[in-house]
Amino acid sequence: MGKSMEAIRAEQGHFIPMRTTASAAHRLAFIQKEPRGPVVAVSAFNHPLNLIVHQVAAAFAAGCPVIVKPATETSLSCMRLVKIFHEAGLPTEWCQAMVIKDNNLATKLVVDDRVAVFSFIGSAKVGWYLRSKVAPGTRCVLEHGGVAPVIVAEDADLEKTVPLLTKGGFYHSGQVCVSVQRVFAHHSIARKLADKIAGEAEKLVVGDPTLPETDAGPLIRNAENDRVASWVEEAVSAGAELLCGGKKISDSCYAPTVLFEPPMDRKVSQLEVFGPVVCVYSYENMDDAIDLANSLPFAFQSAIFTEDIDRALRAFSRLDASAVMVNDHIAFRVDGMPFSGLRQSGLGVGGISYSMDEMQIEKLMVLQSREL
């Protein structure tokens, strides 16, 4: 909320130069921002409070009322947050939360022609489907997942790299849209890196996320646990080397898993796992690694680990990504950063001030006066 307040204080219009041509004489032109109108925000389960704050707070700051639909499995934090807004004095009609189990009813909410902005965080399949159904003129901001690539060059400091990749791959049990999933490492260090990540993964405590000693908790549904298990089994059957994990710990928890050289045509190499699975691949030439990183229809954040500034800049300029982290894990984020998926990974830009821009129009006024 603090970031939203800062964005309001920093918001300003701007003037359009009118002295460039004789035909513009005696005119003053400026732009100010106005709210687009009602926002419908559909949010995801994996960060059930933070994501909704980003959507709802940005709407308030932009001057837009909002109806928020949280994920059914994680709706309580949203309902409590909305109650806090009302207790703080926000008019009830400015923020309403709806828990909808009926997908047809949820779709009806999104496609209503009174909706000015549709803000969505969730799967690409659902997001693109809903975008195809919205009323003409509805602004869409979609944030889907990626199949996050990391390049580790031969000069990378593995003592610093391994802990970062372990955290980026396994926190929230990989249920993060920019979780570390595909690691392309130079052939001279690839197996060593994979073994080190596996060694760290085996130390992680999996279980009750409310306990301070827990490193990785359950997957959102038992069915997701089954799906992750099937994807890993498919990769291993096709030739991937299982370095650690590869099994369900319980009906809801899956062991942190590291796969070495899974085939490129398997699901773990093609689609977002959204589970605690990290795949390590070896490469000979960095340009080949970049080509592999760019080979999927998804593009979100990416990373490179290297001590060579030229190599880092080469990756930055050639990776298809909205952000490139240098010597840091892909999932790093602070509220002021832009956050956006490219290609099938999304549409528009998130992050407080960027979301506000998506929810506002820039209105131009041109004033003619003899005194100008």
C-alpha positions as CSV (number, residue, x, y, z in Angstrom):
1,M,0.0,0.0,0.0
2,G,2.9,2.3,0.7
3,K,4.2,1.9,-2.8
4,S,0.7,3.0,-4.1
5,M,0.8,6.1,-1.9
6,E,4.2,6.9,-3.3
7,A,3.0,6.4,-6.9
8,I,0.0,8.8,-6.2
9,R,2.4,11.5,-4.9
10,A,4.7,11.1,-7.9
11,E,1.9,11.1,-10.5
12,Q,2.0,14.0,-12.9
13,G,0.9,15.0,-16.3
14,H,3.1,16.6,-18.9
15,F,3.0,19.4,-21.5
16,I,3.1,18.8,-25.3
17,P,5.4,21.3,-27.2
18,M,3.3,23.7,-29.3
19,R,6.1,25.9,-30.7
20,T,7.2,23.4,-33.3
21,T,5.0,24.6,-36.1
22,A,3.3,27.9,-37.0
23,S,-0.1,26.2,-37.1
24,A,0.2,25.4,-33.4
25,A,0.6,29.1,-32.4
26,H,-1.5,30.5,-29.5
27,R,-2.1,27.0,-28.1
28,L,-1.3,25.2,-24.9
29,A,-1.5,21.4,-24.7
30,F,-1.2,19.2,-21.7
31,I,-2.0,15.7,-20.6
32,Q,-3.5,14.5,-17.3
33,K,-4.3,11.0,-16.2
34,E,-7.8,9.7,-15.5
35,P,-9.1,6.3,-14.3
36,R,-10.3,4.0,-17.0
37,G,-13.2,2.7,-14.8
38,P,-14.2,-0.5,-13.0
39,V,-11.5,-3.2,-12.6
40,V,-12.2,-6.9,-12.3
41,A,-9.1,-8.6,-10.8
42,V,-8.8,-12.4,-10.9
43,S,-5.9,-13.5,-8.8
44,A,-3.9,-16.7,-8.2
45,F,-3.3,-19.0,-5.2
46,N,0.4,-18.9,-4.8
47,H,0.8,-15.5,-3.2
48,P,-2.8,-15.0,-2.1
49,L,-2.3,-11.7,-0.2
50,N,0.6,-10.1,-2.0
51,L,-0.8,-10.6,-5.5
52,I,-4.2,-9.2,-4.6
53,V,-2.6,-6.2,-2.9
54,H,-0.8,-5.5,-6.1
55,Q,-4.0,-5.6,-8.2
56,V,-6.3,-3.9,-5.7
57,A,-4.0,-1.2,-4.4
58,A,-3.0,-0.2,-7.9
59,A,-6.7,0.1,-8.8
60,F,-7.4,2.4,-5.8
61,A,-4.4,4.5,-6.6
62,A,-5.4,4.8,-10.2
63,G,-8.9,5.9,-9.1
64,C,-10.7,2.7,-10.1
65,P,-13.3,0.7,-8.2
66,V,-12.5,-3.0,-8.2
67,I,-14.2,-6.4,-7.9
68,V,-11.6,-9.0,-6.9
69,K,-12.0,-12.8,-7.4
70,P,-9.4,-14.7,-5.4
71,A,-8.5,-18.3,-6.0
72,T,-11.1,-20.5,-4.4
73,E,-8.5,-22.4,-2.4
74,T,-6.9,-19.3,-0.9
75,S,-9.8,-16.9,-0.6
76,L,-9.7,-16.1,3.2
77,S,-6.8,-13.7,3.1
78,C,-8.5,-11.7,0.3
79,M,-11.8,-11.5,2.2
80,R,-10.0,-10.3,5.3
81,L,-8.0,-7.7,3.4
82,V,-11.2,-6.3,1.8
83,K,-12.8,-6.2,5.3
84,I,-9.8,-4.2,6.5
85,F,-10.2,-1.7,3.6
86,H,-13.8,-1.2,4.6
87,E,-13.0,-0.8,8.3
88,A,-10.4,1.8,7.3
89,G,-13.2,3.9,5.6
90,L,-13.2,2.7,2.0
91,P,-16.7,2.8,0.7
92,T,-18.1,-0.7,0.3
93,E,-18.8,-0.3,-3.4
94,W,-15.2,0.6,-4.1
95,C,-13.9,-2.9,-3.4
96,Q,-15.9,-6.1,-3.4
97,A,-14.6,-9.7,-3.2
98,M,-16.4,-12.6,-4.8
99,V,-15.6,-16.3,-4.3
100,I,-17.0,-18.0,-7.4
101,K,-16.9,-21.7,-7.9
102,D,-19.0,-21.7,-11.1
103,N,-16.6,-21.0,-14.0
104,N,-19.5,-19.8,-16.2
105,L,-20.5,-17.2,-13.6
106,A,-16.9,-16.1,-13.3
107,T,-16.7,-15.7,-17.0
108,K,-19.9,-13.7,-17.0
109,L,-18.3,-11.3,-14.5
110,V,-15.2,-10.8,-16.6
111,V,-16.9,-10.2,-20.0
112,D,-19.5,-7.7,-18.7
113,D,-19.3,-4.6,-20.9
114,R,-19.1,-2.4,-17.9
115,V,-15.6,-3.7,-17.1
116,A,-12.9,-1.2,-18.1
117,V,-9.9,-3.3,-17.0
118,F,-9.5,-7.0,-16.7
119,S,-6.5,-7.9,-14.5
120,F,-5.6,-11.5,-14.4
121,I,-2.9,-13.6,-12.7
122,G,-3.0,-17.3,-13.4
123,S,-2.5,-19.9,-16.1
124,A,-2.0,-19.0,-19.7
125,K,-4.8,-21.3,-20.8
126,V,-7.4,-19.5,-18.7
127,G,-6.0,-16.0,-19.2
128,W,-5.9,-16.1,-23.0
129,Y,-9.4,-17.7,-23.1
130,L,-10.9,-15.0,-21.0
131,R,-9.2,-12.3,-23.0
132,S,-10.8,-13.7,-26.1
133,K,-14.2,-13.3,-24.5
134,V,-14.0,-9.8,-22.9
135,A,-16.2,-6.9,-24.2
136,P,-14.7,-4.7,-27.0
137,G,-12.6,-1.9,-25.4
138,T,-11.9,-3.7,-22.2
139,R,-8.2,-3.3,-21.3
140,C,-6.5,-6.6,-20.4
141,V,-3.4,-7.1,-18.2
142,L,-2.5,-10.7,-18.0
143,E,0.3,-12.3,-16.0
144,H,0.9,-16.0,-16.7
145,G,3.8,-18.3,-16.0
146,G,7.1,-19.0,-17.8
147,V,9.5,-21.9,-18.1
148,A,12.3,-19.8,-16.6
149,P,15.8,-20.2,-18.1
150,V,19.1,-19.6,-16.3
151,I,22.5,-19.6,-18.0
152,V,25.5,-20.5,-15.9
153,A,28.8,-19.7,-17.6
154,E,32.0,-21.5,-17.0
155,D,33.4,-18.7,-14.9
156,A,30.4,-18.5,-12.6
157,D,31.2,-18.5,-8.8
158,L,29.4,-21.7,-7.9
159,E,29.6,-21.0,-4.2
160,K,27.3,-18.1,-4.7
161,T,25.3,-19.5,-7.6
162,V,24.2,-22.8,-6.0
163,P,22.4,-21.3,-3.0
164,L,20.6,-18.8,-5.2
165,L,19.5,-21.4,-7.7
166,T,18.4,-23.7,-4.9
167,K,16.3,-21.0,-3.4
168,G,14.9,-19.8,-6.7
169,G,13.9,-23.4,-7.7
170,F,12.4,-24.7,-4.5
171,Y,10.9,-21.9,-2.4
172,H,7.1,-22.2,-2.3
173,S,7.8,-25.7,-3.7
174,G,8.4,-24.1,-7.1
175,Q,4.9,-22.7,-7.2
176,V,6.2,-19.3,-8.5
177,C,5.7,-18.0,-12.0
178,V,9.4,-17.2,-12.4
179,S,10.7,-20.2,-10.4
180,V,14.1,-21.6,-11.6
181,Q,13.3,-24.5,-13.8
182,R,15.7,-24.7,-16.8
183,V,19.4,-24.3,-16.0
184,F,21.8,-24.3,-18.9
185,A,25.3,-24.8,-17.6
186,H,28.6,-24.9,-19.6
187,H,29.6,-28.5,-20.2
188,S,32.8,-28.0,-18.1
189,I,30.7,-27.4,-14.9
190,A,27.3,-28.7,-15.7
191,R,27.4,-32.0,-13.8
192,K,29.2,-30.4,-10.9
193,L,26.6,-27.7,-10.7
194,A,23.7,-30.2,-10.9
195,D,25.3,-32.4,-8.2
196,K,25.7,-29.4,-5.9
197,I,22.1,-28.2,-6.4
198,A,20.9,-31.8,-5.7
199,G,23.0,-31.9,-2.5
200,E,21.4,-28.7,-1.3
201,A,18.0,-29.8,-2.3
202,E,18.3,-33.0,-0.3
203,K,18.9,-30.9,2.9
204,L,15.6,-29.0,2.5
205,V,12.9,-29.7,5.0
206,V,9.6,-30.4,3.3
207,G,6.3,-30.3,5.2
208,D,4.1,-27.9,7.2
209,P,4.7,-24.4,5.9
210,T,3.6,-22.8,9.2
211,L,6.7,-24.3,10.9
212,P,9.8,-22.1,10.9
213,E,12.1,-25.0,10.0
214,T,10.1,-25.8,6.8
215,D,11.8,-24.9,3.5
216,A,9.2,-26.2,1.1
217,G,5.5,-26.9,1.7
218,P,2.8,-28.8,-0.1
219,L,1.5,-28.3,-3.6
220,I,-1.9,-26.6,-3.8
221,R,-3.9,-29.7,-4.6
222,N,-3.2,-33.4,-4.4
223,A,-3.8,-33.6,-8.1
224,E,-0.9,-31.2,-8.8
225,N,1.3,-33.5,-6.7
226,D,0.3,-36.4,-9.0
227,R,0.9,-34.3,-12.1
228,V,4.4,-33.3,-11.1
229,A,5.2,-36.9,-10.3
230,S,4.0,-38.1,-13.7
231,W,6.1,-35.4,-15.5
232,V,9.2,-36.4,-13.6
233,E,8.5,-40.1,-14.3
234,E,8.1,-39.3,-18.0
235,A,11.4,-37.5,-18.2
236,V,13.3,-40.2,-16.3
237,S,11.8,-42.9,-18.6
238,A,13.0,-40.9,-21.6
239,G,16.6,-40.7,-20.3
240,A,16.8,-37.9,-17.7
241,E,19.2,-38.7,-14.8
242,L,17.5,-38.3,-11.5
243,L,19.9,-36.8,-9.0
244,C,17.6,-36.4,-6.1
245,G,13.9,-36.4,-5.2
246,G,11.6,-37.9,-7.8
247,K,9.0,-39.1,-5.3
248,K,5.9,-38.0,-3.4
249,I,6.5,-37.5,0.3
250,S,2.8,-37.5,1.0
251,D,-0.4,-36.9,-0.8
252,S,0.4,-33.2,-1.0
253,C,4.2,-32.9,-0.8
254,Y,6.7,-33.7,-3.5
255,A,10.4,-34.1,-2.8
256,P,12.7,-31.3,-4.2
257,T,13.9,-32.9,-7.4
258,V,16.9,-32.3,-9.7
259,L,17.0,-33.8,-13.2
260,F,20.2,-33.8,-15.4
261,E,19.8,-33.7,-19.1
262,P,16.1,-34.4,-19.5
263,P,15.2,-34.7,-23.2
264,M,14.1,-31.4,-24.8
265,D,10.8,-32.8,-25.9
266,R,9.5,-33.9,-22.5
267,K,7.0,-31.8,-20.5
268,V,9.6,-30.7,-17.9
269,S,11.6,-29.1,-20.7
270,Q,8.6,-27.6,-22.5
271,L,6.0,-26.5,-20.0
272,E,5.9,-24.8,-16.6
273,V,6.2,-27.5,-13.9
274,F,5.0,-25.2,-11.1
275,G,6.5,-27.7,-8.7
276,P,9.8,-28.4,-6.9
277,V,11.7,-29.6,-10.0
278,V,14.9,-28.1,-11.4
279,C,16.4,-29.3,-14.7
280,V,20.1,-28.9,-15.6
281,Y,21.3,-29.1,-19.2
282,S,24.9,-28.8,-20.5
283,Y,25.9,-26.6,-23.4
284,E,29.0,-26.1,-25.5
285,N,28.5,-22.6,-26.9
286,M,26.7,-19.8,-25.1
287,D,24.8,-18.8,-28.2
288,D,23.3,-22.3,-28.3
289,A,22.2,-21.9,-24.7
290,I,20.5,-18.6,-25.5
291,D,18.8,-20.3,-28.5
292,L,17.5,-23.0,-26.2
293,A,16.4,-20.5,-23.6
294,N,14.5,-18.6,-26.3
295,S,13.0,-21.7,-28.0
296,L,9.7,-21.9,-26.1
297,P,6.6,-19.7,-26.7
298,F,6.9,-18.4,-23.1
299,A,9.1,-15.5,-22.1
300,F,9.3,-14.0,-18.7
301,Q,12.3,-13.3,-16.4
302,S,15.7,-15.0,-17.0
303,A,19.1,-14.9,-15.5
304,I,22.8,-15.4,-16.2
305,F,25.6,-16.2,-13.8
306,T,29.1,-15.0,-14.9
307,E,32.0,-12.9,-13.8
308,D,32.4,-11.5,-17.4
309,I,30.6,-8.2,-18.0
310,D,30.6,-8.7,-21.8
311,R,29.1,-12.1,-21.4
312,A,26.4,-10.7,-19.1
313,L,25.6,-7.9,-21.6
314,R,25.5,-10.5,-24.5
315,A,22.9,-12.5,-22.5
316,F,20.9,-9.3,-21.7
317,S,20.7,-8.2,-25.3
318,R,19.8,-11.6,-26.7
319,L,17.6,-13.4,-24.2
320,D,13.9,-13.0,-25.0
321,A,12.8,-11.9,-21.5
322,S,11.2,-8.9,-19.8
323,A,14.0,-9.0,-17.2
324,V,17.5,-10.5,-17.0
325,M,19.0,-11.0,-13.6
326,V,22.8,-11.0,-13.5
327,N,24.3,-13.2,-10.7
328,D,20.9,-13.5,-9.0
329,H,18.0,-16.0,-9.2
330,I,15.1,-15.3,-11.5
331,A,12.5,-15.0,-8.8
332,F,14.0,-11.9,-7.2
333,R,11.5,-9.1,-7.0
334,V,10.7,-5.9,-5.2
335,D,7.4,-4.0,-5.5
336,G,8.7,-1.2,-7.6
337,M,10.0,-3.4,-10.4
338,P,8.0,-3.9,-13.6
339,F,6.8,-7.5,-13.9
340,S,5.6,-8.7,-17.2
341,G,5.3,-11.8,-19.3
342,L,6.1,-11.7,-23.0
343,R,4.7,-13.9,-25.8
344,Q,2.3,-16.4,-24.3
345,S,3.5,-15.5,-20.8
346,G,1.3,-12.4,-20.5
347,L,0.2,-9.0,-21.7
348,G,0.8,-5.6,-20.2
349,V,3.0,-4.7,-17.2
350,G,2.6,-5.4,-13.5
351,G,4.2,-3.6,-10.5
352,I,2.4,-0.9,-8.6
353,S,3.1,2.2,-10.8
354,Y,3.1,0.2,-14.0
355,S,-0.3,-1.4,-13.1
356,M,-1.6,2.1,-12.4
357,D,-0.6,3.2,-15.9
358,E,-2.5,0.2,-17.3
359,M,-5.6,1.3,-15.4
360,Q,-5.5,4.9,-16.5
361,I,-5.9,6.9,-19.7
362,E,-3.9,9.9,-20.7
363,K,-6.4,12.7,-21.6
364,L,-5.1,15.6,-23.8
365,M,-6.4,19.1,-23.5
366,V,-5.6,21.7,-26.1
367,L,-6.3,25.3,-25.2
368,Q,-6.3,28.1,-27.8
369,S,-5.9,31.7,-26.6
370,R,-4.7,34.9,-28.1
371,E,-2.7,35.4,-24.9
372,L,-0.5,32.4,-25.6
